[in-house]
């Protein structure tokens, strides 16, 4: 892959796309699930979206059913759950594997990035967060239990916003 922007993706409603639509923005990519103990993180993710959207930032949600079968729904069910339960306005993509032999190609690239402890590799659970700066470089990786609105995440987002 020449860049994260070139990886083919599909929106939750099946439309072909790529991250090139978000070139020049800071991005927080998160593998999400509707039936997880961490699902309330949607609230913090949406607040980040609202707080920073007008400053060149967006959250991108990637539903994943690999962890305890916690995202069993159809695309329509996931979209309805996110919008009605958590008021999610940020883009969602089609359900995808983030680990294993069928790993979505975007996550092949993302999982090469190390977290704050210097550990790269497989996504640990739902709601792992990858911060990509406006140039398309992964600049942060936050494990699932790191709250979206933690100082660590907020400081990294603010440092990554386009000038």
VMD Tcl script that draws the C-alpha trace (Angstrom):
set ca {
  {0.00 0.00 0.00}
  {1.32 3.42 -0.81}
  {-0.74 5.06 1.93}
  {-3.67 4.61 4.26}
  {-5.61 6.85 1.89}
  {-5.45 4.23 -0.89}
  {-6.99 1.30 0.99}
  {-10.39 0.41 -0.48}
  {-13.24 0.63 2.05}
  {-17.02 0.48 2.04}
  {-19.35 2.67 4.01}
  {-21.87 0.96 6.27}
  {-24.44 1.28 3.49}
  {-22.09 -0.46 1.02}
  {-20.76 2.51 -0.95}
  {-17.14 2.11 -2.13}
  {-14.85 4.71 -0.58}
  {-11.41 5.24 0.91}
  {-9.78 7.45 3.51}
  {-8.82 9.83 0.69}
  {-12.21 11.46 1.37}
  {-10.70 12.59 4.68}
  {-7.29 13.73 3.42}
  {-6.08 16.75 5.36}
  {-8.06 15.84 8.50}
  {-6.98 14.23 11.74}
  {-8.81 10.90 12.11}
  {-9.61 8.66 15.04}
  {-10.30 5.16 13.69}
  {-12.09 2.88 16.14}
  {-13.31 -0.72 15.89}
  {-16.75 -0.53 17.47}
  {-19.36 -2.96 18.77}
  {-22.97 -2.52 19.92}
  {-23.10 -5.18 22.65}
  {-19.83 -4.66 24.51}
  {-19.14 -3.45 28.02}
  {-17.20 -0.63 26.35}
  {-20.08 0.37 24.05}
  {-20.80 3.51 26.16}
  {-17.54 4.87 24.69}
  {-19.75 5.86 21.74}
  {-20.82 8.82 23.91}
  {-17.25 10.10 24.27}
  {-16.47 9.44 20.62}
  {-19.50 11.46 19.56}
  {-18.52 14.31 21.91}
  {-15.05 14.34 20.30}
  {-16.72 14.46 16.90}
  {-18.85 17.43 17.94}
  {-15.97 19.21 19.68}
  {-13.39 18.95 16.90}
  {-15.28 18.43 13.61}
  {-15.03 22.10 12.65}
  {-11.26 22.00 13.29}
  {-10.48 19.29 10.71}
  {-11.14 16.12 12.71}
  {-13.44 13.15 12.43}
  {-14.04 9.86 14.18}
  {-14.44 6.85 11.87}
  {-16.19 3.74 13.22}
  {-15.44 0.23 11.99}
  {-17.96 -2.30 13.35}
  {-16.31 -5.61 14.20}
  {-17.79 -8.89 15.42}
  {-14.47 -10.60 16.25}
  {-14.51 -10.05 20.00}
  {-17.10 -12.14 21.80}
  {-19.61 -11.80 18.94}
  {-20.50 -8.35 20.25}
  {-21.44 -6.84 16.90}
  {-23.86 -9.44 15.48}
  {-26.26 -7.07 13.72}
  {-26.75 -6.19 10.08}
  {-25.42 -2.91 8.71}
  {-28.90 -1.38 9.08}
  {-29.24 -2.60 12.68}
  {-25.81 -1.23 13.60}
  {-26.52 2.14 11.99}
  {-29.92 2.42 13.71}
  {-28.48 1.42 17.09}
  {-25.66 3.97 16.84}
  {-27.87 6.85 15.77}
  {-30.82 6.21 18.09}
  {-28.93 5.06 21.20}
  {-25.86 7.29 21.06}
  {-26.71 9.98 18.49}
  {-23.69 9.00 16.40}
  {-23.07 11.40 13.53}
  {-19.58 10.28 12.55}
  {-19.08 7.96 9.57}
  {-19.44 4.20 10.00}
  {-17.99 1.60 7.66}
  {-18.97 -1.96 6.79}
  {-18.38 -4.63 9.40}
  {-14.83 -5.94 9.10}
  {-12.27 -8.17 10.76}
  {-9.43 -6.26 12.43}
  {-7.32 -9.35 13.23}
  {-6.54 -12.67 11.56}
  {-6.21 -13.88 8.01}
  {-9.28 -11.91 6.83}
  {-8.10 -8.68 8.46}
  {-9.37 -5.60 6.62}
  {-6.36 -4.21 4.67}
  {-6.62 -0.90 6.53}
  {-6.07 -2.77 9.80}
  {-3.06 -4.58 8.30}
  {-1.49 -1.12 8.13}
  {-2.87 0.24 11.41}
  {-1.75 -2.69 13.55}
  {1.87 -2.00 12.60}
  {1.65 1.11 14.81}
  {2.78 0.79 18.41}
  {0.83 1.97 21.43}
  {2.26 4.14 24.23}
  {4.09 1.11 25.65}
  {5.75 0.40 22.31}
  {3.55 -2.62 21.52}
  {2.24 -3.14 17.98}
  {0.31 -6.11 16.65}
  {-3.24 -7.36 16.95}
  {-6.13 -5.25 18.15}
  {-6.87 -6.33 21.74}
  {-10.65 -5.81 21.90}
  {-13.48 -3.54 20.77}
  {-12.88 0.21 20.91}
  {-9.16 0.25 20.18}
  {-8.35 3.69 18.78}
  {-5.84 4.74 16.11}
  {-5.08 8.44 15.60}
  {-4.00 9.46 12.10}
  {-2.70 12.98 11.47}
  {-3.65 15.23 8.55}
  {-0.77 13.79 6.48}
  {-2.04 10.21 6.84}
  {0.51 9.04 9.43}
  {-0.55 6.94 12.42}
  {0.54 9.08 15.37}
  {-1.26 7.40 18.24}
  {-2.69 4.08 19.32}
  {-4.91 3.80 22.36}
  {-5.99 0.48 23.79}
  {-9.69 -0.31 24.35}
  {-9.96 0.77 27.99}
  {-8.51 4.22 27.25}
  {-11.54 6.50 27.36}
  {-12.05 8.63 24.23}
  {-12.03 11.82 26.29}
  {-8.98 10.94 28.39}
  {-6.26 13.60 28.58}
  {-3.97 11.27 26.64}
  {-6.37 11.07 23.67}
  {-7.43 14.72 23.76}
  {-3.82 15.97 23.87}
  {-2.90 13.73 20.95}
  {-5.91 14.90 18.91}
  {-5.14 18.56 19.58}
  {-1.51 18.03 18.54}
  {-2.68 16.36 15.31}
  {-5.28 18.88 14.14}
  {-4.42 20.52 10.82}
  {-2.87 23.97 11.12}
}
mol new
graphics top color blue
foreach p $ca { graphics top sphere $p radius 0.5 }
foreach p [lrange $ca 0 end-1] q [lrange $ca 1 end] { graphics top cylinder $p $q radius 0.2 }
display resetview
